[in-house]
Amino acid sequence: MDGDLGDFLRSRRARIRPEEVGLPSHGRRRVPGLRREEVAQLAGVSVDYYIRVEQGRGPSVSDAVLDAIARVLRLDETERAHLHAVARPRRQRGRAAAPAPRVRPGVQVLLDGMDHSPAFVMNHRMDILAWNALADAVFHYTQTSPEERNIPRHVFLDPTASGFYPEWHAVAAQCVAHLRVLAGRHADDPGLTSLVGELSLRSEDFRRLWADHPVAECAYGVKRIQHPVAGLLTFPYETLAVTADPEQTLLVYTPEPGSETAERLALLGSWTSPTVGADRA
């Protein structure tokens, strides 16, 4: 995704005030935050070299230089990893868009064995590849097409999403921040590039959030869902790597035992017949 490195660095320069790093703030400044010359000085590299890095013309830039830039811009661990990923993207020339990989039968058995937790597997494009019966009861995956079983498409393009997620704005921001992380790791994936392009064309909210270059992992947290039948559900969640398939991730919603959400989920599950949760299209 051309331009991501420069846009990312400019967005991070803009949030650092000169006085925060011991530089004078007086005088007219054409750009918010730090100038490129100031970042170069603080990172201990030449201005020309930093400009080439920011313009994506420094493919051999070292870890030490990237770490120095990250220190100056006060990047957190996720942002630092993203900087390394977009500064030196993995290139696989001639790579074509591939169909979604299948989830191993053993992983599906694991999903189906989770009797009290909605759970699903997604890939690096945030496509839902497999799910258990409770996840289907909450999200209705078997009633949607493979194209619709994509988290960013659901959040930004489904007109019911704003009612489904009471904190829609927070969910949307988190979704974009995580998609940014994935896009940095898979810069030459045509399917991911196409997804970002589609969302940019069809959603003003997505365009605005994407332009801010948020970067954050979606590893754990709490999500609230206003289910049309079960009512308000509050789900702590955990995200786990599927080590045998590095592009797949297992996400498990873990309602507190004895909570109102757990009771509502059990009732919802009793109304729903078990469904084999995998995309076999």
C-alpha positions in Angstrom: 0.0 0.0 0.0 2.0 2.9 -1.4 2.4 5.9 0.8 1.6 4.2 4.1 5.1 4.7 5.6 5.3 8.4 4.9 1.7 9.0 6.0 2.3 7.0 9.2 5.4 8.9 10.1 3.9 12.3 9.3 0.9 11.4 11.5 3.2 10.5 14.4 5.4 13.6 13.9 2.3 15.8 14.1 1.3 14.6 17.6 4.7 15.5 19.2 5.1 19.1 20.4 8.6 20.5 20.1 8.8 21.4 23.7 8.1 17.8 24.7 11.5 16.8 23.3 13.4 19.8 24.4 13.1 21.9 21.3 12.0 25.6 21.1 8.4 26.0 20.0 8.6 29.7 19.1 8.5 30.9 15.5 6.1 30.1 12.6 5.8 26.4 11.9 4.3 25.2 8.6 3.5 21.8 9.9 2.0 20.6 13.3 4.4 18.8 15.6 8.0 18.0 14.7 9.6 18.9 11.4 11.5 16.2 9.4 14.8 18.0 10.2 14.0 17.8 13.9 13.2 14.1 13.8 16.5 13.5 11.9 18.5 15.5 14.5 17.0 13.7 17.5 17.3 10.3 15.8 21.0 10.9 14.9 20.7 10.6 11.2 21.1 13.0 8.3 18.1 15.0 7.1 18.5 13.5 3.6 18.5 10.0 5.0 15.4 10.5 7.1 13.6 12.1 4.1 14.4 9.0 2.0 13.1 6.8 4.8 9.9 8.7 5.1 9.5 8.6 1.3 9.9 4.9 1.3 13.2 5.0 -0.5 15.2 3.4 2.2 14.6 -0.4 1.9 17.8 -1.2 3.6 17.2 0.9 6.7 18.5 -0.8 9.8 16.7 -1.8 12.9 18.8 0.7 14.9 17.6 3.6 12.7 14.0 2.5 12.9 14.2 2.1 16.6 15.8 5.6 17.0 12.9 7.1 14.9 10.4 5.1 17.0 12.0 6.5 20.2 11.8 10.1 19.0 8.2 9.7 17.9 7.3 7.9 21.2 5.8 4.9 19.5 4.4 2.2 21.6 5.3 -1.5 21.0 2.5 -2.1 18.4 3.4 1.1 16.5 7.1 0.3 16.6 6.3 -3.2 15.1 4.1 -1.5 12.5 6.9 0.9 11.6 9.3 -2.0 11.0 6.6 -3.8 8.9 5.8 -0.9 6.6 9.4 0.2 6.3 10.5 -3.2 5.1 7.4 -4.9 3.7 7.6 -8.5 2.7 7.5 -8.7 -1.1 6.0 -11.7 -2.9 6.0 -10.8 -6.6 3.3 -12.3 -8.7 1.2 -13.1 -5.7 -2.4 -13.6 -6.7 -5.5 -13.3 -4.5 -6.1 -16.8 -3.0 -9.3 -18.2 -1.6 -9.7 -18.2 2.1 -7.7 -21.1 3.7 -9.7 -23.9 5.2 -9.8 -24.3 9.0 -8.3 -27.6 10.1 -10.9 -30.1 11.4 -9.3 -30.2 14.8 -9.8 -26.5 15.2 -13.5 -26.9 14.3 -13.8 -29.6 17.0 -12.2 -27.1 19.4 -14.8 -24.5 18.5 -17.7 -26.9 18.8 -16.5 -28.0 22.2 -17.0 -24.5 23.6 -20.5 -24.8 25.0 -20.7 -21.5 26.8 -18.6 -19.2 24.6 -19.2 -17.8 21.2 -16.0 -18.4 19.2 -14.8 -18.1 15.6 -11.7 -18.2 13.5 -10.7 -15.3 11.3 -7.9 -14.7 8.8 -5.6 -11.7 8.2 -8.3 -9.9 6.2 -10.7 -10.3 9.2 -12.8 -12.8 7.2 -14.7 -15.2 9.4 -13.7 -18.7 8.4 -15.3 -21.0 11.0 -17.5 -20.6 14.1 -19.4 -22.5 16.7 -23.2 -22.7 17.3 -23.2 -19.9 19.9 -21.3 -17.5 17.6 -23.8 -18.3 14.9 -26.7 -17.6 17.3 -25.1 -14.2 18.1 -23.9 -13.2 14.6 -26.0 -15.3 12.2 -23.0 -16.4 10.1 -24.9 -19.2 8.3 -27.4 -16.7 7.0 -24.8 -14.5 5.3 -22.6 -14.9 2.2 -18.8 -15.4 2.5 -18.3 -11.8 1.4 -20.5 -10.5 4.2 -18.7 -12.6 6.8 -16.0 -10.0 7.2 -15.7 -7.8 10.3 -14.8 -4.5 8.7 -17.5 -4.9 6.0 -20.1 -5.6 8.8 -19.0 -2.7 10.9 -18.9 -0.1 8.2 -21.3 -1.3 5.5 -24.1 -3.1 7.3 -26.8 -0.5 8.1 -27.7 -2.5 11.2 -24.2 -2.4 12.7 -24.7 0.9 14.6 -27.6 -0.6 16.5 -25.9 -3.9 17.0 -22.9 -2.3 18.7 -24.0 0.3 21.3 -20.5 1.7 21.3 -20.2 1.7 17.5 -17.7 4.5 17.3 -15.3 2.7 19.6 -15.8 -0.6 17.7 -15.2 1.1 14.4 -12.0 2.8 15.6 -10.7 -0.5 17.1 -11.5 -2.3 13.8 -9.6 0.2 11.7 -6.6 0.2 14.1 -6.3 -3.6 13.9 -6.8 -3.6 10.2 -3.9 -1.2 9.9 -1.7 -3.6 11.8 -2.7 -6.4 9.5 -2.2 -4.2 6.4 1.3 -3.4 7.5 2.2 -7.1 7.9 0.6 -8.1 4.6 1.4 -5.1 2.4 1.3 -6.9 -0.9 -1.8 -9.0 -0.3 -4.2 -8.0 -3.2 -7.3 -9.2 -1.3 -6.5 -6.9 1.7 -5.7 -4.0 -0.6 -9.0 -4.5 -2.4 -10.9 -4.6 1.0 -9.3 -1.3 2.1 -10.2 0.2 -1.3 -13.8 -1.0 -1.2 -14.3 0.4 2.3 -12.6 3.7 1.4 -15.0 4.1 -1.5 -18.2 3.1 0.3 -17.7 4.5 3.8 -16.9 8.1 4.8 -16.4 6.9 8.4 -13.8 4.4 7.3 -12.0 6.9 5.1 -11.7 9.4 8.0 -10.5 6.8 10.5 -8.1 5.2 8.0 -6.5 8.6 7.2 -5.6 9.0 10.9 -3.3 5.9 10.8 -4.4 4.4 14.1 -2.4 1.3 14.9 -3.4 -1.1 17.7 -3.7 -4.8 18.3 -7.1 -6.3 19.1 -5.9 -8.9 21.6 -8.4 -8.7 24.4 -11.1 -6.4 25.8 -14.8 -6.1 26.4 -17.4 -5.7 23.7 -21.1 -5.0 24.1 -23.7 -6.2 21.6 -27.4 -5.3 21.4 -28.8 -8.6 20.2 -32.3 -8.3 18.5 -33.6 -11.4 20.5 -31.4 -11.8 23.6 -31.0 -8.1 24.4 -27.8 -6.5 25.7 -24.8 -8.9 25.9 -21.5 -7.9 27.5 -18.6 -10.0 26.4 -15.0 -10.0 27.6 -13.0 -11.5 24.8 -9.6 -13.1 24.1 -7.8 -13.4 20.8 -5.5 -16.4 20.4 -3.1 -17.4 17.6 -3.6 -20.6 15.6 0.0 -21.6 15.6 -0.3 -24.2 12.8 -1.9 -21.6 10.6 -0.1 -18.2 11.3 -2.7 -16.2 9.2 -5.6 -17.5 11.3 -6.7 -16.2 14.7 -9.2 -17.7 17.2 -11.4 -15.1 19.0 -13.4 -16.3 22.0 -16.1 -14.3 23.8 -16.1 -15.3 27.5 -19.2 -14.2 29.4 -18.8 -14.0 33.2 -20.2 -17.2 34.8 -23.6 -16.5 36.4 -23.8 -13.1 34.7 -26.9 -11.8 33.0 -25.1 -12.2 29.7 -24.3 -15.8 30.4 -28.0 -16.5 31.3 -29.2 -14.7 28.1 -26.7 -16.5 26.0 -27.7 -19.9 27.4 -31.3 -19.1 26.6 -30.4 -18.0 23.1 -28.4 -21.1 22.5 -31.3 -23.3 23.6 -33.4 -21.7 20.9 -30.8 -22.4 18.2 -30.1 -25.7 16.7 -26.4 -26.7 16.5 -24.8 -25.6 13.3 -21.5 -26.8 11.7 -19.7 -23.5 11.5 -17.4 -23.4 8.5 -17.4 -21.8 5.2 -17.7 -24.6 2.7 -18.4 -22.5 -0.3 
